[in-house]
Amino acid sequence: MPGCSDYPLSALLDPRSPAWIAVFCWMLAAGASARADTGDLPPTGRSLFDIITTAPTPEGPRLKVPYPFSRLRALILDKGGLGDGDIAETLIPIGRSLQREAAGPDYFSSPRRLLAVIAEPRTAAPETRPLLKDRLYLGYQPKAEAIEVISFNEDADRFEFQIVENYAPGKTPRVVQARRALCLACHGNGGPIFSKEPWSETPANPEVAARLAEAGALPSPDAAEHRHAAAALHRAVGGANRLLHASRYWSRTCTESKSRRACQTSILSTILEHRLAGRRLFGKGDYRTRRSTEIQLKAAQDLAWPSGFQMADPYLEDDVPLIAKDGETEARTSPLNQRPPLAVLDVTAPHGNDHVIGLLADAFSDRDIRWLDDALVTLARGLNVQQRIARVPCVFSPVTGSAAAEALAFTCSNRVPGFPKMTGRLIPRPVGPPTLSIDRLTIELVEYGIIKAEADTSHSADRDGGTAAFNPLDPETGLRPRTYDGWVIASIAMSWPKAGKGGGMAIFTSLNDIGRLHAAIGTVPGYRLPGTTRSVTEGGPRGQDIMRAIAVRLGRPIPDRCCRADPALPPPVGATMPASPAVAGLSREPGPAHPSLVAFHRACGACHAGSGQMPPNFLFGTSSRQLRAITACAPRILARLRQWEAGTRSPPPMPPPRHLEGIGQSPRDWLASADYRRVLRFTEALGKAAPKPGTETEATEPACPPVSR
């Protein structure tokens, strides 16, 4: 049987392609099968949500989720070292989650509340706080008395799907792991999803905002404010999924290299140089390191993704909730649809290596890179490292206008190739240190925008001329500027003429602090942190652990991170689910289990055997109850089963393609299986009036009525 790799990407995107190719291969190409993460319980570690809600009790540490939601929000801000603006929130009254019917029919009085952390810790000691940015997402529906949680597990390199049950006054909240197979049917990449712009389900839609305000659920109907919040959530969802893509890419890199340590050292060096330079350097730095990295990335692609690494799309088609929809529109916006890849990373394409390094660099947080920058510069200043001095002539002139009466504009340039070029303003002060603001700084091929610089203790400055040494800093990243080969520009000494007009000089001092980093990185692959069982470079690129290993090698150890679960915390609790196809619900009645029900459970039990009403729970309860529920749902079940034969992709066929992938079955194998034939015939016999293949859609399928237990 031909596999996905036998078809070009154009075939996968062609609506005329056979259904199993277009549906199933989209999923595989997007990386959904790159790891075995289908188990409900985490294979190792705990979610960040578990870590921040752990509290001491007389019985030992336990998960204690505060109620009401405002207290949980305050806990997240406190534990994460965050401010109010570091969380993005929006409301969705009529959405596409499993909680969508909980507030009906009065949807606007009890909208679903979404929350995501969008910033890193802002405290004085950020290393003492968990990194929640792009790693924690909540969906709270008061009428359901539940919070859906998507939270990163640093040790397992995956997001955990969890539910806070009993989240209501007078009840004790309980955290359980959600049924992962059910979640992955929509969250195919294993992370959060969100809609595309213009986010019509949210208050960014003026009509939705007005209805929510009328119902008293929205303090401010300002659509611009809510568009900003929705855009922040959109970016956070993209960041979360890039974390997963980076993990999957790294896990397949250097696996076949004869010297895995050298391979990982080369790529890590390139990644960290790229981040230290504010994501500017790759492709412009040291040729040997760059060429080694390019060779390793090409080898990884040839082995794992010959046509390029395809990144899953976490964005759903925008859905307008307040208009009548035909079946085609309803099906197009379904979160179950298999979406084409968001992007394809191909190292043979122009700038392809840059894009891959940019993806892998996302594994490192801004706070860790700032720490590394400070550590390297401090070490370089205290040691006898190589340095370069570049003297660049400058021309100064006073800036006219009362507001800038003391300012001097300058342009510094040198005809010598490779020397820095700089424009900006300098403000001498009669009292206190002068101020340097650089508008543009170019060092060979590396270009910076605005750079702020503080004068050190040695300065003599006024309008009649003077000298001062400045410590330059990029205000956007908090990092120092660097040369094309990674050396840090540790100081810029300026001298200017009397009356502020005429010639002067800028002296750039660059230190080879990057050499210390290369030496430290060389010992990182294979390094194990105390109390851990795998090296810091095994699996995904766990940036925090890699940084701790580098810190040890630099002789500047970082205090233990806060984001490890208390070992005395009880193990996570799984969702209440049948344990096998011959499940408890079937065994409570005398006689053998009905073979067609057993087949149904194998195919559909992961999603439809739960106690909740969404998705329809036609496989919950006793055998008699299940038979009645399947009979009630038969027309809908048949319509979705026959989507496989009809060759149409909207609405998605059932079972969802991602579920088949999770149980190791291709669509062609499923269509040829005894389970498919048995389930189809059994449902046809129960359903009597079966619709023709492909004619039913999500909008016209009859809803399964409630069935008594």
N, C-alpha and C positions, 0 to 999 in steps of 0.2 A: 504494500500500500504506500503511495507517495506520502511524504511528510511535508510539514510546513516549509522546510528549507528548500523544497523542490519548486516552490512558487515564488516569483518575484513579488516585491511589495505592491506593485501596481495591480497584480492579480488579487491580492488580499483586499484591496480597496475597491475592486470592480464589483458593482452590484449584480453583474451577470455571473459571477463566480458561483460554483456549487455552494450550497448553504454551509456544509460542514467545513469547507475551506475558509470562507469569509468569516464565519462566526468563531470557530475554534482557533484558527491561526492568529486572529487578532489578539486573542488572549495570550497565547504562547509567545507571540512576537513581542508583546508588551512586557514580558518578564514575569507573568504571574506564576509560572511554574519553576522559577529559579530557585525556590527553596521549599522545603517541606515544613510549612508553618500552618497546617490545617488543624492542629490539635487545639481544643478549647483552652486547656491549661498551659501556662507558659512552660517551655522545656527547661528553662533556667531563669533565675532572676525574678523580679517583680516590676509591675508598672510604676511609673512615676506618680500616678494617682494613688496607688497603694502607699507609696513612700510618704507623700505629703499628708495623707489622712491617717497615718499611724499615730496613735496616742497611747500613753501609759495608762494602765488600769490595774486594779488589785490582782487580776489574773495574769498580768503581763501585757506586752504590747498588743494592741488590737486596732482594727480599722474602725475609726469613728468619723463618720461623715456628718458634719454639722448641718442642722436645719434651723431656719429656712435657707433658701438658696443664697440670699445676701450674705449669710455667715460663711457659707462655703466659698463664695467669691472672695470675701475678706481673708479667709485662710490661704487661698491661692496667692493673693497679693503679698501676704506676710511671709509665707514660706518661700515664695519665689523671689523676694526682694524687689517687688514691682510697684509701680504707681498705677493710678487709675487709667492712664492713657496706654498702658502696656497690655491691655486686654481688649480684644475686639468682640463686640456682641451685636446680635441682631435678632429679630423675631420673625418666625414663619408660621402664619396661622393655618395655611393650607399647603402642605408640603408633600414630600414623597418618602418620608421615613416610615418605619413600622409603627410609629406613634401617631400617624396622620389622622386616624379616625377617633382618637381618644377624646378629643374636645367637641366632637360633633353633637348636635348641629350648630352649636354656638362657638364656632371656631375662633372668632375674633376676640372673644372675651378671655380665652385661655390659649394664646399662641405658644408654639414651641420656641424656647429660648436657646440660641446657640452662643457658645463662648469659646474663644481660642486665645491662647497666650501668644503675643506677637513680638515680645521684646526679651532681651536677656536681663539678668539681674542688674540693678542699678545701685546696689549697696556698696559701701566702702570696701568690703571683702567679698566680691562676687563668688569666689571659689567656695565659700561656705554655704551657698544656696544651690538648689537643684536647677539645672538648665531646662526650663519649660517651653522656651520659644519653639514654635512649630512642632511641639511634642505633646500638647495636652489640648483636648477638644471635648466639650460637653454639649449634650442636647437634652434640655429639661422640659418635660411636658407635665404641668401640675395635675391635670386631670388623670394622667396615667400613673401618678404617684411614683414616677421613675425618672432616672437620669441615665441616658446612654453616654458611655465614656469611651473615648479612643485615646489611649495614653501609651507613650513609648516605653519599651522595656530595653534598657541599655545593654543588659547582659545577653539577651536573646536576639538583638538587632531586629526587633519587630514591634509593631504596635499591638497592644492588647485591646480587645473589645470587651467591655465590661458593662454591667447594668447595676445601678443602685436601686434596689427594690424598697418598698415600704417608705418612700420618701414623702412623708405627710405628717401633719400634727398628731402627736400622741403615739406615733409608731417608731420603731427602732430601725433605721436604715440598714440594709444588708447589701454588701457588695458581692456580686457573683460574676464569673466569667460568662460572657455571652456565647451562644452557639456560633462558633467561628465559621463553619460552613455556610450558615445562613447569612452571616455578615458579608462574607466574601462574594456572595452572589451579586451584590451591588458594589462593594468596596474591593474590586478585583485586584488592585495593586497591594492590598493589605493595609491601606491607610485611609485617611479621611477623604471625602468627596464634597464638592460644592458645585453650584450652577455657574454657568457662564454669564457674563455681563449681558443685559442690564439688571439681572437679579430681581426679576419681576415678582418673585414669591415673597420678597422682603419689603420693609418700609421704604426701600429705595424706589419702589413703585408708588407714586403719589396716591393712587386710589387705595392701595393696601394700607398706606400710612393713615389716610383719612378714616378708613373703616376701623382700624385699631384704635385711633384716638377717640372716635365716637364711642367705642366699647369701653373706654377707660383703661386700655392696656398699653398705651403709648404716650408718655409725657410730652414728647415733642414730635410733631408731624413733619419736621424739616427734612425733606427728601434728600437734600445735599448732604446733611449730616449722616443719614443712613446709607447713602451711596458710598461715603468714605468708609463706614464700618464694613459694608459688604465687600468693598475692594480689599480691605485689610484681611478679612477672612479668606478671600480668594487667594491672596499672596501666601497666607499661612498654610493653606492646603497644598499649594504648589511646593512650598518649602518642605513640608512633611514628606511628600512623595519623592522629592529629590533625595532626601535622606535614605529612603528605601532603595532607590535606584543606585545611589553611591555604594550602598552596602552590597548589592548584588553584583555590581561591576567589579568592585574590589575583590570579592570572594572568588572570582574567576580569573583574576589577574595574577601572573607569576606562578600559576599552578604547575605548568609544564617546563618552567625554566630550569636549566641545569644548576643554576645558582639562585635559588629563591631569595636568599638573604640579600644578595647584590641587586637583584631585580627590585625587591621591595624598597631597598635603600635608595635606589635611583629615583623611583617614583615618589617616595615620600619627600626626598630632597626637593624635587621639582614642585610638588604640591605646596610645601611650606614656603619656598621662595616666592611662589605665586601669591600666597596669602600675605606674607610679610610686606610685599610691595603693593598691597591694596588690590590684588588680583590683576596686576599689570604685567608681570615679568615673563610668563611662559612664552617661548618662541623668540625671546629677545635676550635671554641670559647666556650662561656658559654653554658653549656648543657641545662639549662632550656629555654633560649631564642631559641636555636636551635631546641629543641624538640617542643616547641610551634609553631614555624614557620612551621616545617614539618607537624604537624597535620593540620594546616590551609590550607597549599598547597594541602594536600591530600584530604581534604574536598572539596576544589574548583574543583579539577580534577574530583572527583566522581560525582559532580553535573553537571559540564559543559562539560568535555571532558573525558569520562570514558576510552577511549583508548589512551589518551594523547593529548596534544595540538599540532596541526600540523601547522607548519610554512610554509607559501606560498613561493614558489621559484621565486625570481625576475630575474632570469638569463635565457636568451634565448639560444637556441642551436646556436653555432657559425655558421656564414654564410660567405661563400667565394664568394665575389661578381663578380669575374672576370672569373668564369668558367661556362660552360653550365650546367644547372641543369635539372634532370628529375622531373617528377611531385611529386614523393615520397620525394625527397630531399627538394623541394620547400615547400611542406606541413609540413615537419618535422621542418623547421626553422621558421614557421609562428608564430608571437607573439600572435595570437589568440588561439593557442593551450593551452589546460588546462594542466599545468605541475604538476607532482606529488609533494608532500610536500618536501621542502628542508630538514626539520628535524622534528622529533616528540619528544616533551618534555614530559617525563613520570616520575613523581616523585617516582614511585615504582621501576624504573630501577637504576642500579648502578650510583651514582653521579647525579641522576635525579634532586634532590633538588638544587644541586650546579648549574646546568644549568639554572633552572628557576630563581634562585636568580641572576645569572649573566645577564639574560635577563632583569629582572626588574631594575637591577642596571644601565642599559644603559640610563634610564630616567634622570640620574643626570650627568651634565657636569663635565669635569675635573676641570674647573675653580671654580665651586661651591664646589667641594670636597676639593680643596686646601684652599679655604676660610674657610671652616668648620674646617679643620685641624688646621689652624692658630688660629682661634677663640677659639677653645677648649683648645689648649696649652696655649694661652695667659691668658685665664680665670683660668686654673689650676695653673699656676705659681703665679697668684695674689691671690689665695685663699688657704685655709688650707685643701687641698685634701689629700686623702690617697696616700702614695707612697711606693714603694718597692726598696730596695737597693740590688743589687747582685754583690758580689766581685768575680772576676774570675782571677786566676793566668795566667800570660802570659810568653812566652819565646821569647826573641828578639835575632836577629842576623843581622849583617851588610850585606847589599846587595852588592855583588862584581860587579865591572865594573865601568868605569869612568862616564858613563851617570847617574848612580844611586849611586854616591859615598856617598851621605848624607843619603840615605834611609836605614831604618831598617825594616826588615821583622819580622812579629810576628804571633804567634799562641796562642790563649787564649781558655782555656777549663777548665771545672770543672766536677768532677765526680758526683756531686750532680744532680739528675734528675731535669729537667726543667730550669737549669741555662743556660745562653747564651753561645754559642761557636762562635769564630770569628777568621778569618785569614785576613791578609792584610799587608799594608805598612804604616810606619810613617816616615815623613821627618821633622826632627828638623831643625830649621833655626837660625843662629846666630843673625839675625835681622828679626823681624816680627814673626807672629804666625806660629806654626808648621802646617803641613798638614797631615790629616788622610784619608787613602783610604782603605775601607773594601772590600775585594774580596768576602767574604761569611760570612753571619751572620745567625745563626740558634737559634731560641728561641722556645724550645719545638718542636711543629710540624710546626711552621711557619718558612719559609726559604726565605732569601733575597739574591740577587746577589750583584752587586756593590753598595756600599753606600759611598757617599761623606760626609765629616764632616768638618765644619769650627770651629776653636778654638774660644772660647769666650775671654773676655778681661783678664782673669786670667790665665797666663801661664808662665812657666819658662822652656825653652827648649834649649838644645844643644846636641852635640854628647857625652858629658860627663854625660848625664843623665838629667832628668827633669820631669816635670808634666804639664799636660794641660787638660782642659775640652773641649769637643767637642759637637757640636749640629749636630746630624746625619740627613741625608736627602737622600731619594732615588732619584737619578737624573732623572730616567725615568718618575716618576710620580709627583715629586715635593713634596712628602709626607714624614712624619717621620715614621720610623719603629715602629711596635707595637707588643705587646706580644700576646700570643694565646688567651687571654681573652679581647683583645682590648685596654689595657692600652698603652699609648704612651711612647716610650723611649725618654725622654726629654734630656738626657745628658749621655755621655760616658766620664768618667775621666780616663786618661791614665797616668801611671808612668813607666819610663824605666830606665835601669841601666847605669852606667858609661861605656863608650866605646861602648855602644850600643849592648852589648852581655851579656846574662844572663836572670835573672828573673825580672819580672815587674808585674803590676797589671792593670786590667780594672774594673772600677766601673760603673755599669749600674744603672741609676736612672729612674724608671718608675712611671708615674703619672696616677691616675685614673680620667682622663678627660672624659672618656666614660660615667661615671655615670651622669655627667651634661647633656650629649646628651640624655641619656635614659629619664631623667626627662623632658627635653624639648619636646621630641617626644611624650610623653604621652599626651600632650595638643594639638598636631597638628591635629589629625582627627577631623573634624567638624569645624576647624578654617577657617574663611573667611577673605581674605585680603580686605582692604578698597577699595570700588568702584567695588567689584565683587559680583556676585549673588550666587555662589556655593562654597563649601568648597574646600580646596586645595587637598583633597584626593578623591574628587568625580570625576567619569569618569576615565580618564587615570592618571598615576602618573606624574603630571606636576612638574618636578624636581625643576625648578626655583622658583615656587610659594611655594612648600614645604620648600625649603631652606629659603625663606624669612620669613615663619612662624616660623621656628626653630630659625632664627636670632632674631626675636622679643622676643621669650621665653628666649633666652640666654642673652637678654639685649644688644645685639650688632646689631641693625637693619641695614639691607642693604639698600642703596639708591634705590629709585624706579628704576626698570628695564626700559631700553629704548624701549623695544619691545612691547609697546602697541600702537595701532593705534590712531591717533588724532581723538577725537570724532566729530570734525567738518568736517572730510573727507566725501565727498559724498558717498552714498552706492555703493557697487560693481555693475558692469554692467554685465548682463547675455548675453550669445550669442543670436544672432537673430535667433529665432526658432518659429515654429508654436506653439500655446498655447494649442492645444488639437487635437484629431483625426479629428474632423470636423474643419479643420484649415483654416487659411486665404487663402491659396492657393486654397483650394477647394471651398471656398465660393465666390470667385470672379466671378464665372460663374453661370448663372441662373440654377435653378433646384436643386433637392436634391443631396448630395454627393453620389458618387458611393459606395455601401456597401463594395465592395471588396477593394477599396482604403482606406476606414476607417479601415478595418481589417489590411491592410498593414501598416498603420500608427501606429496602436497599437503594432504591432509586430516589425516593422523595423524603425519607424520614428525617434527614438532617435539617430540613426546613419546616416540615409540616407535621411533626410529631410533638410539638410543644403545646403548652397549655394555653398560650395566648391566642387571640382571634386573628392576629396578623403575623405572618401570612396564614391563610385558612388552615386550621388545625384538623384536617380530615383524617390524620393518622394518630390522633390522641385518644386515649381511653381504652375501653374494652373493645373486643372484636366487633361486637354488635354495634357499638357506637360508631366505630370506624366505617362499617359497611353502610350505615345510614348517612354518614357524612359524605362518603365518596359518591353515593347515589345523588345526594343533593348537589354536589359539585361536579357531577359527571360531564355536563356540557362544557363547562370551563376547562376541566382537566383534559378532555378530548381535544379541544381547540388548541391547547398549548402543546400536547403530545404530537399532534399532527403537523405542527409547524416544522418539525424535522423533515417530514416527507414532502411538505409543500415547497420547501426551498426558500421560504421567506424568513426575514430576520426581524420583522416588527409585527407584533410584539415578539420578544425572545422566546424560543422554544423552551419547553420544560422536559426534564430537569435542566437547569441552567448549564451552559457549557462549562463554566468554571467548576461546577460541582462534579461533572464528569471527569475533568482534569484532575480534581482532587482525589478521586477514587481510581485514577490510573486508566481511564477508559476514553478512547477517542469517540467522536460522534459516529463514525462508521461502525465501530464495534458495538456501540449502543443500539444503533438501528438494526443490527444483525443479531442482537442478543435475545435469549429466551425471555429475559425479564421484560424487555420492551414489548415483545409480542404478547406476553401474558397480561401485563398491565393494560395494554391497549384493548385486547379482547374483553378483559374483565370489565373495564370501564364502559365499553360499548354495550355490553350486556346489561349493565346497570342503568345506562343513560337513555336507552330506548331511542329517542330522537337525537341522533348524532349530527352535528353540523358538518358541512362539507369542508374538506381540507382547505385551510388558508382563508376562509371567509370570515371567521370570527376574529375580533380584535379585542384588545384590553378594554376598550370603551364599551363594547357591546356584549362582552361575556357576562352572563348572569353572575351576580355575587352569590357566594355560597351562603345559604341561610344558616343561622345558629342551629345547632343540633344538641338536644339534651343529652346528658351523660347517662 
